[in-house]
Amino acid sequence: MSKIFISYRRKDSAGTTGRLYDYLKANFKEEDIFLDTKAIAAGDNFENRIQSHINECDLFIAVIGSKF
């Protein structure tokens, strides 16, 4: 089982990240892919959730657009 963490800048790569997430979801279990908008519920401690998922991931993907 692979755990995948996707980090991205919303201002210039949200669309690309969404397509990447959809592709990964078609090839891996959804619960093994971390994307903040999908994995963090309202009221959760954002910082703690991010850090725990980074510590557990096997693959960290950083998506950086060209605008910033």
C-alpha positions in Angstrom: 0.0 0.0 0.0 1.4 3.4 -1.0 0.4 6.6 0.7 0.6 9.6 -1.5 0.7 13.2 -0.3 -0.1 16.0 -2.8 1.1 19.6 -1.9 0.2 22.4 -4.2 -0.2 26.2 -4.5 -3.8 27.0 -5.0 -3.2 30.3 -6.9 -1.5 28.7 -9.9 -1.9 24.9 -9.8 -5.3 24.0 -8.4 -6.7 22.8 -11.8 -3.6 20.7 -12.6 -3.7 19.3 -9.1 -7.3 18.3 -9.5 -6.6 16.4 -12.7 -3.6 14.7 -11.0 -5.8 13.7 -8.1 -8.4 12.2 -10.5 -5.7 10.2 -12.3 -4.2 8.9 -9.1 -7.7 8.1 -7.7 -8.3 5.9 -10.8 -5.1 4.0 -10.1 -4.9 3.9 -6.3 -7.2 3.7 -3.3 -8.8 7.1 -2.6 -8.0 6.7 1.1 -4.3 6.4 0.2 -4.1 9.8 -1.5 -3.9 12.9 0.6 -5.2 16.2 -0.8 -6.1 18.8 1.7 -9.5 19.7 0.3 -10.5 16.0 0.3 -8.8 14.8 3.5 -9.3 17.6 6.1 -12.7 18.2 7.5 -14.0 21.5 8.9 -12.8 21.9 12.5 -9.8 19.5 12.1 -6.5 20.9 13.3 -5.0 21.6 9.9 -1.4 21.7 10.9 -1.5 18.4 12.8 -3.3 16.6 10.0 -0.8 17.9 7.4 2.2 16.9 9.5 0.9 13.4 10.4 0.1 12.7 6.7 3.6 13.9 5.6 5.2 11.6 8.2 3.2 8.6 6.9 3.6 9.2 3.1 5.6 7.0 0.8 5.4 9.6 -2.1 5.3 13.4 -1.7 4.3 15.2 -4.8 4.8 19.0 -5.0 2.8 20.8 -7.7 4.2 24.3 -8.5 2.8 26.4 -11.3 4.7 29.0 -13.3 2.9 32.2 -12.2 4.6 32.8 -8.8 
